[in-house]
């Protein structure tokens, strides 16, 4: 059976230490090179599921309501971010449209879905099927799911769309603002935390 290893290797100088017992807010540092060895993240672990669910709700509002008003073939119409991205694609800017689709829609949505899939069973002290593969996927997706990438996507969307559309000060825009704040907390979650949660489920593993 897997257990949390008793030893930690310093990422800075390769020194080996026995794992310290941490209280909330504690950070263990290497006495030789002051690299971070381990930190207590119980609070973050408790907050991550409610934050993810709130993000999904905001994501639905942000993408369900029109965010821009644009003129196409002489007709003024309001459209969602998805609709605007599609419009960008048909204007011959398919590369920009594809990047926007990935950074502002697909990657955040994919990460939120994987988080919910992993966190709901873990909260009930069960390990979901495909746990290890999905945690690895989260680690691989991480550079693409960074809040900076999301913000850059939103920024490019605003710049690109402002030439052909007017941003609407409605529910979608406000939901996007809240979503940005929530996502910055959700996306900063270190996938290492999943393993720590899974180790707490000792004896009741699904796979
Ligand atoms: Zn060290």
py3Dmol code that shows the C-alpha trace and the ligand (Angstrom):
import py3Dmol

protein = """\
ATOM      1  CA  UNK A   1       0.000   0.000   0.000  1.00  0.00           C
ATOM      2  CA  UNK A   2       1.173   3.542  -0.792  1.00  0.00           C
ATOM      3  CA  UNK A   3       2.026   5.894   2.034  1.00  0.00           C
ATOM      4  CA  UNK A   4       3.327   9.438   2.310  1.00  0.00           C
ATOM      5  CA  UNK A   5       7.131   8.987   2.221  1.00  0.00           C
ATOM      6  CA  UNK A   6       8.853   9.565   5.570  1.00  0.00           C
ATOM      7  CA  UNK A   7      11.698  11.471   3.954  1.00  0.00           C
ATOM      8  CA  UNK A   8      11.902  14.623   1.837  1.00  0.00           C
ATOM      9  CA  UNK A   9      14.693  15.420  -0.580  1.00  0.00           C
ATOM     10  CA  UNK A  10      15.514  19.136  -0.806  1.00  0.00           C
ATOM     11  CA  UNK A  11      14.905  20.377  -4.360  1.00  0.00           C
ATOM     12  CA  UNK A  12      17.657  22.946  -3.863  1.00  0.00           C
ATOM     13  CA  UNK A  13      20.619  20.962  -2.562  1.00  0.00           C
ATOM     14  CA  UNK A  14      19.563  17.276  -2.519  1.00  0.00           C
ATOM     15  CA  UNK A  15      19.861  17.017   1.260  1.00  0.00           C
ATOM     16  CA  UNK A  16      17.561  14.364   2.767  1.00  0.00           C
ATOM     17  CA  UNK A  17      15.378  15.115   5.783  1.00  0.00           C
ATOM     18  CA  UNK A  18      12.740  13.225   7.705  1.00  0.00           C
ATOM     19  CA  UNK A  19       9.282  14.674   7.013  1.00  0.00           C
ATOM     20  CA  UNK A  20       8.370  17.254   9.639  1.00  0.00           C
ATOM     21  CA  UNK A  21       4.904  17.393  11.204  1.00  0.00           C
ATOM     22  CA  UNK A  22       3.376  20.694  10.122  1.00  0.00           C
ATOM     23  CA  UNK A  23       0.710  22.795  11.756  1.00  0.00           C
ATOM     24  CA  UNK A  24      -1.558  25.100   9.692  1.00  0.00           C
ATOM     25  CA  UNK A  25       0.427  27.866   7.934  1.00  0.00           C
ATOM     26  CA  UNK A  26       3.735  26.129   8.684  1.00  0.00           C
ATOM     27  CA  UNK A  27       6.370  26.067   5.960  1.00  0.00           C
ATOM     28  CA  UNK A  28       9.354  23.754   6.330  1.00  0.00           C
ATOM     29  CA  UNK A  29      12.594  25.118   4.859  1.00  0.00           C
ATOM     30  CA  UNK A  30      15.951  23.490   4.239  1.00  0.00           C
ATOM     31  CA  UNK A  31      18.391  24.713   6.928  1.00  0.00           C
ATOM     32  CA  UNK A  32      21.248  24.574   4.404  1.00  0.00           C
ATOM     33  CA  UNK A  33      19.855  26.402   1.367  1.00  0.00           C
ATOM     34  CA  UNK A  34      16.459  27.708   2.579  1.00  0.00           C
ATOM     35  CA  UNK A  35      14.520  26.033  -0.251  1.00  0.00           C
ATOM     36  CA  UNK A  36      10.932  25.180   0.598  1.00  0.00           C
ATOM     37  CA  UNK A  37      10.652  21.532   1.626  1.00  0.00           C
ATOM     38  CA  UNK A  38       6.969  21.229   2.466  1.00  0.00           C
ATOM     39  CA  UNK A  39       4.086  23.396   3.546  1.00  0.00           C
ATOM     40  CA  UNK A  40       0.826  22.785   5.359  1.00  0.00           C
ATOM     41  CA  UNK A  41      -1.990  23.232   2.877  1.00  0.00           C
ATOM     42  CA  UNK A  42      -4.983  21.883   4.761  1.00  0.00           C
ATOM     43  CA  UNK A  43      -6.817  25.175   4.345  1.00  0.00           C
ATOM     44  CA  UNK A  44      -6.258  25.232   0.610  1.00  0.00           C
ATOM     45  CA  UNK A  45      -7.424  21.617   0.388  1.00  0.00           C
ATOM     46  CA  UNK A  46     -10.677  22.435   2.155  1.00  0.00           C
ATOM     47  CA  UNK A  47     -11.311  25.506  -0.007  1.00  0.00           C
ATOM     48  CA  UNK A  48     -10.458  24.063  -3.409  1.00  0.00           C
ATOM     49  CA  UNK A  49     -13.725  22.150  -4.041  1.00  0.00           C
ATOM     50  CA  UNK A  50     -16.135  25.021  -3.129  1.00  0.00           C
ATOM     51  CA  UNK A  51     -13.949  27.396  -5.163  1.00  0.00           C
ATOM     52  CA  UNK A  52     -14.026  25.071  -8.175  1.00  0.00           C
ATOM     53  CA  UNK A  53     -17.818  24.681  -8.017  1.00  0.00           C
ATOM     54  CA  UNK A  54     -18.217  28.473  -7.724  1.00  0.00           C
ATOM     55  CA  UNK A  55     -15.877  28.885 -10.722  1.00  0.00           C
ATOM     56  CA  UNK A  56     -17.972  26.481 -12.806  1.00  0.00           C
ATOM     57  CA  UNK A  57     -21.145  28.452 -11.975  1.00  0.00           C
ATOM     58  CA  UNK A  58     -19.414  31.732 -12.922  1.00  0.00           C
ATOM     59  CA  UNK A  59     -18.050  30.089 -16.071  1.00  0.00           C
ATOM     60  CA  UNK A  60     -21.604  29.084 -17.071  1.00  0.00           C
ATOM     61  CA  UNK A  61     -22.928  32.637 -16.498  1.00  0.00           C
ATOM     62  CA  UNK A  62     -19.928  34.241 -18.226  1.00  0.00           C
ATOM     63  CA  UNK A  63     -20.421  32.091 -21.313  1.00  0.00           C
ATOM     64  CA  UNK A  64     -24.198  31.817 -21.234  1.00  0.00           C
ATOM     65  CA  UNK A  65     -24.948  35.535 -21.495  1.00  0.00           C
ATOM     66  CA  UNK A  66     -23.977  37.803 -24.402  1.00  0.00           C
ATOM     67  CA  UNK A  67     -20.704  39.621 -23.783  1.00  0.00           C
ATOM     68  CA  UNK A  68     -20.393  41.701 -26.961  1.00  0.00           C
ATOM     69  CA  UNK A  69     -22.617  43.401 -29.481  1.00  0.00           C
ATOM     70  CA  UNK A  70     -21.347  43.180 -33.019  1.00  0.00           C
ATOM     71  CA  UNK A  71     -22.407  44.182 -36.495  1.00  0.00           C
ATOM     72  CA  UNK A  72     -22.356  41.467 -39.116  1.00  0.00           C
ATOM     73  CA  UNK A  73     -23.694  41.903 -42.653  1.00  0.00           C
ATOM     74  CA  UNK A  74     -25.425  45.087 -41.549  1.00  0.00           C
ATOM     75  CA  UNK A  75     -27.188  43.400 -38.641  1.00  0.00           C
ATOM     76  CA  UNK A  76     -26.439  44.322 -35.020  1.00  0.00           C
ATOM     77  CA  UNK A  77     -26.535  41.327 -32.741  1.00  0.00           C
ATOM     78  CA  UNK A  78     -25.434  40.414 -29.259  1.00  0.00           C
ATOM     79  CA  UNK A  79     -23.327  37.319 -28.839  1.00  0.00           C
ATOM     80  CA  UNK A  80     -21.557  35.224 -26.210  1.00  0.00           C
ATOM     81  CA  UNK A  81     -17.777  34.855 -26.001  1.00  0.00           C
ATOM     82  CA  UNK A  82     -18.104  31.578 -27.914  1.00  0.00           C
ATOM     83  CA  UNK A  83     -20.112  33.304 -30.636  1.00  0.00           C
ATOM     84  CA  UNK A  84     -17.531  36.089 -30.818  1.00  0.00           C
ATOM     85  CA  UNK A  85     -14.702  33.564 -31.145  1.00  0.00           C
ATOM     86  CA  UNK A  86     -16.567  31.814 -33.966  1.00  0.00           C
ATOM     87  CA  UNK A  87     -17.122  35.208 -35.629  1.00  0.00           C
ATOM     88  CA  UNK A  88     -13.384  35.900 -35.378  1.00  0.00           C
ATOM     89  CA  UNK A  89     -12.743  32.558 -37.050  1.00  0.00           C
ATOM     90  CA  UNK A  90     -15.050  33.354 -39.963  1.00  0.00           C
ATOM     91  CA  UNK A  91     -13.334  36.748 -40.375  1.00  0.00           C
ATOM     92  CA  UNK A  92     -10.211  34.833 -41.381  1.00  0.00           C
ATOM     93  CA  UNK A  93      -8.508  35.106 -37.999  1.00  0.00           C
ATOM     94  CA  UNK A  94      -8.735  31.401 -37.296  1.00  0.00           C
ATOM     95  CA  UNK A  95      -5.385  31.138 -35.471  1.00  0.00           C
ATOM     96  CA  UNK A  96      -6.354  33.864 -32.993  1.00  0.00           C
ATOM     97  CA  UNK A  97      -9.807  32.310 -32.660  1.00  0.00           C
ATOM     98  CA  UNK A  98      -8.287  28.902 -31.945  1.00  0.00           C
ATOM     99  CA  UNK A  99      -5.919  30.308 -29.298  1.00  0.00           C
ATOM    100  CA  UNK A 100      -8.760  32.206 -27.639  1.00  0.00           C
ATOM    101  CA  UNK A 101     -10.940  29.114 -27.668  1.00  0.00           C
ATOM    102  CA  UNK A 102      -8.169  27.117 -25.969  1.00  0.00           C
ATOM    103  CA  UNK A 103      -7.032  29.675 -23.388  1.00  0.00           C
ATOM    104  CA  UNK A 104     -10.335  31.196 -22.304  1.00  0.00           C
ATOM    105  CA  UNK A 105     -12.723  28.292 -22.783  1.00  0.00           C
ATOM    106  CA  UNK A 106     -11.296  24.811 -23.262  1.00  0.00           C
ATOM    107  CA  UNK A 107      -8.359  24.703 -20.830  1.00  0.00           C
ATOM    108  CA  UNK A 108     -10.113  26.337 -17.865  1.00  0.00           C
ATOM    109  CA  UNK A 109     -13.223  24.193 -18.427  1.00  0.00           C
ATOM    110  CA  UNK A 110     -11.192  20.987 -18.781  1.00  0.00           C
ATOM    111  CA  UNK A 111      -9.245  21.736 -15.601  1.00  0.00           C
ATOM    112  CA  UNK A 112     -12.357  22.600 -13.608  1.00  0.00           C
ATOM    113  CA  UNK A 113     -14.063  19.375 -14.748  1.00  0.00           C
ATOM    114  CA  UNK A 114     -11.044  17.237 -13.819  1.00  0.00           C
ATOM    115  CA  UNK A 115     -10.854  19.004 -10.430  1.00  0.00           C
ATOM    116  CA  UNK A 116     -14.513  18.274  -9.662  1.00  0.00           C
ATOM    117  CA  UNK A 117     -14.124  14.671 -10.848  1.00  0.00           C
ATOM    118  CA  UNK A 118     -11.118  14.169  -8.545  1.00  0.00           C
ATOM    119  CA  UNK A 119     -12.227  16.229  -5.550  1.00  0.00           C
ATOM    120  CA  UNK A 120     -15.796  15.010  -5.044  1.00  0.00           C
ATOM    121  CA  UNK A 121     -14.812  11.339  -4.419  1.00  0.00           C
ATOM    122  CA  UNK A 122     -11.743  12.452  -2.401  1.00  0.00           C
ATOM    123  CA  UNK A 123     -14.020  14.470  -0.128  1.00  0.00           C
ATOM    124  CA  UNK A 124     -15.853  11.186   0.548  1.00  0.00           C
ATOM    125  CA  UNK A 125     -12.506   9.483   1.168  1.00  0.00           C
ATOM    126  CA  UNK A 126     -12.617   7.548  -2.099  1.00  0.00           C
ATOM    127  CA  UNK A 127     -10.109   7.568  -4.902  1.00  0.00           C
ATOM    128  CA  UNK A 128     -11.806   7.930  -8.335  1.00  0.00           C
ATOM    129  CA  UNK A 129     -10.959   5.644 -11.271  1.00  0.00           C
ATOM    130  CA  UNK A 130      -8.042   6.888 -13.342  1.00  0.00           C
ATOM    131  CA  UNK A 131      -6.770   8.984 -10.425  1.00  0.00           C
ATOM    132  CA  UNK A 132      -3.037   8.749 -11.191  1.00  0.00           C
ATOM    133  CA  UNK A 133      -3.474   9.414 -14.924  1.00  0.00           C
ATOM    134  CA  UNK A 134      -5.676  12.467 -14.294  1.00  0.00           C
ATOM    135  CA  UNK A 135      -3.298  13.965 -11.724  1.00  0.00           C
ATOM    136  CA  UNK A 136      -0.520  13.565 -14.298  1.00  0.00           C
ATOM    137  CA  UNK A 137      -2.784  15.212 -16.905  1.00  0.00           C
ATOM    138  CA  UNK A 138      -3.335  18.132 -14.536  1.00  0.00           C
ATOM    139  CA  UNK A 139       0.418  18.501 -14.141  1.00  0.00           C
ATOM    140  CA  UNK A 140       0.862  18.477 -17.919  1.00  0.00           C
ATOM    141  CA  UNK A 141      -1.971  20.969 -18.445  1.00  0.00           C
ATOM    142  CA  UNK A 142      -0.692  23.263 -15.731  1.00  0.00           C
ATOM    143  CA  UNK A 143       1.401  25.641 -17.869  1.00  0.00           C
ATOM    144  CA  UNK A 144      -1.651  26.061 -20.139  1.00  0.00           C
ATOM    145  CA  UNK A 145      -4.049  26.524 -17.269  1.00  0.00           C
ATOM    146  CA  UNK A 146      -2.106  29.295 -15.571  1.00  0.00           C
ATOM    147  CA  UNK A 147      -4.130  32.371 -14.723  1.00  0.00           C
ATOM    148  CA  UNK A 148      -1.664  34.483 -16.751  1.00  0.00           C
ATOM    149  CA  UNK A 149      -2.552  32.521 -19.882  1.00  0.00           C
ATOM    150  CA  UNK A 150      -6.268  32.951 -19.186  1.00  0.00           C
ATOM    151  CA  UNK A 151      -5.844  36.700 -18.630  1.00  0.00           C
ATOM    152  CA  UNK A 152      -3.760  37.056 -21.776  1.00  0.00           C
ATOM    153  CA  UNK A 153      -6.501  35.240 -23.694  1.00  0.00           C
ATOM    154  CA  UNK A 154      -9.168  37.563 -22.291  1.00  0.00           C
ATOM    155  CA  UNK A 155      -6.999  40.596 -23.072  1.00  0.00           C
ATOM    156  CA  UNK A 156      -6.391  39.502 -26.669  1.00  0.00           C
ATOM    157  CA  UNK A 157     -10.128  38.781 -27.007  1.00  0.00           C
ATOM    158  CA  UNK A 158     -10.988  42.312 -25.859  1.00  0.00           C
ATOM    159  CA  UNK A 159      -8.417  43.935 -28.175  1.00  0.00           C
ATOM    160  CA  UNK A 160      -9.381  41.822 -31.190  1.00  0.00           C
ATOM    161  CA  UNK A 161     -13.106  42.190 -30.593  1.00  0.00           C
ATOM    162  CA  UNK A 162     -13.054  45.916 -29.856  1.00  0.00           C
ATOM    163  CA  UNK A 163     -12.451  46.585 -33.541  1.00  0.00           C
ATOM    164  CA  UNK A 164     -15.559  44.678 -34.548  1.00  0.00           C
ATOM    165  CA  UNK A 165     -17.704  44.664 -31.416  1.00  0.00           C
ATOM    166  CA  UNK A 166     -18.779  46.630 -28.333  1.00  0.00           C
ATOM    167  CA  UNK A 167     -18.299  44.993 -24.947  1.00  0.00           C
ATOM    168  CA  UNK A 168     -21.626  44.842 -23.063  1.00  0.00           C
ATOM    169  CA  UNK A 169     -21.611  45.793 -19.365  1.00  0.00           C
ATOM    170  CA  UNK A 170     -23.917  42.883 -18.458  1.00  0.00           C
ATOM    171  CA  UNK A 171     -23.977  39.664 -16.408  1.00  0.00           C
ATOM    172  CA  UNK A 172     -21.415  37.938 -18.641  1.00  0.00           C
ATOM    173  CA  UNK A 173     -18.811  40.668 -18.123  1.00  0.00           C
ATOM    174  CA  UNK A 174     -19.322  40.766 -14.350  1.00  0.00           C
ATOM    175  CA  UNK A 175     -19.225  36.962 -14.163  1.00  0.00           C
ATOM    176  CA  UNK A 176     -15.931  37.056 -16.099  1.00  0.00           C
ATOM    177  CA  UNK A 177     -14.457  39.448 -13.537  1.00  0.00           C
ATOM    178  CA  UNK A 178     -15.495  37.201 -10.626  1.00  0.00           C
ATOM    179  CA  UNK A 179     -14.334  34.141 -12.564  1.00  0.00           C
ATOM    180  CA  UNK A 180     -10.866  35.662 -12.994  1.00  0.00           C
ATOM    181  CA  UNK A 181     -10.510  36.103  -9.220  1.00  0.00           C
ATOM    182  CA  UNK A 182     -11.826  32.588  -8.483  1.00  0.00           C
ATOM    183  CA  UNK A 183      -9.675  30.975 -11.171  1.00  0.00           C
ATOM    184  CA  UNK A 184      -6.507  32.604  -9.866  1.00  0.00           C
ATOM    185  CA  UNK A 185      -7.095  30.662  -6.631  1.00  0.00           C
ATOM    186  CA  UNK A 186      -8.239  27.438  -8.307  1.00  0.00           C
ATOM    187  CA  UNK A 187      -5.497  27.284 -10.932  1.00  0.00           C
ATOM    188  CA  UNK A 188      -2.761  27.891  -8.372  1.00  0.00           C
ATOM    189  CA  UNK A 189      -3.659  24.577  -6.712  1.00  0.00           C
ATOM    190  CA  UNK A 190      -0.609  22.350  -6.738  1.00  0.00           C
ATOM    191  CA  UNK A 191      -1.426  18.871  -8.155  1.00  0.00           C
ATOM    192  CA  UNK A 192       0.851  17.474  -5.416  1.00  0.00           C
ATOM    193  CA  UNK A 193      -2.096  18.178  -3.094  1.00  0.00           C
ATOM    194  CA  UNK A 194      -4.136  15.406  -4.769  1.00  0.00           C
ATOM    195  CA  UNK A 195      -1.639  12.781  -3.679  1.00  0.00           C
ATOM    196  CA  UNK A 196      -1.672  14.085  -0.127  1.00  0.00           C
ATOM    197  CA  UNK A 197      -5.489  13.889  -0.141  1.00  0.00           C
ATOM    198  CA  UNK A 198      -5.381  10.417  -1.670  1.00  0.00           C
ATOM    199  CA  UNK A 199      -2.985   9.210   1.027  1.00  0.00           C
ATOM    200  CA  UNK A 200      -5.586  10.246   3.603  1.00  0.00           C
ATOM    201  CA  UNK A 201      -8.030   7.794   2.007  1.00  0.00           C
ATOM    202  CA  UNK A 202      -5.966   4.826   3.234  1.00  0.00           C
ATOM    203  CA  UNK A 203      -7.728   1.488   2.991  1.00  0.00           C
ATOM    204  CA  UNK A 204     -10.705   2.620   0.911  1.00  0.00           C
ATOM    205  CA  UNK A 205      -9.176   2.904  -2.534  1.00  0.00           C
ATOM    206  CA  UNK A 206     -11.290   2.402  -5.642  1.00  0.00           C
ATOM    207  CA  UNK A 207      -8.375   1.337  -7.852  1.00  0.00           C
TER     208      UNK A 207
END
"""
ligand_1 = """\
1
ZN
Zn 18.576 22.487 0.648
"""
view = py3Dmol.view(width=600, height=400)
view.addModel(protein, "pdb")
view.setStyle({"model": 0}, {"cartoon": {"style": "trace"}})
view.addModel(ligand_1, "xyz")
view.setStyle({"model": 1}, {"stick": {}})
view.zoomTo()
view.show()
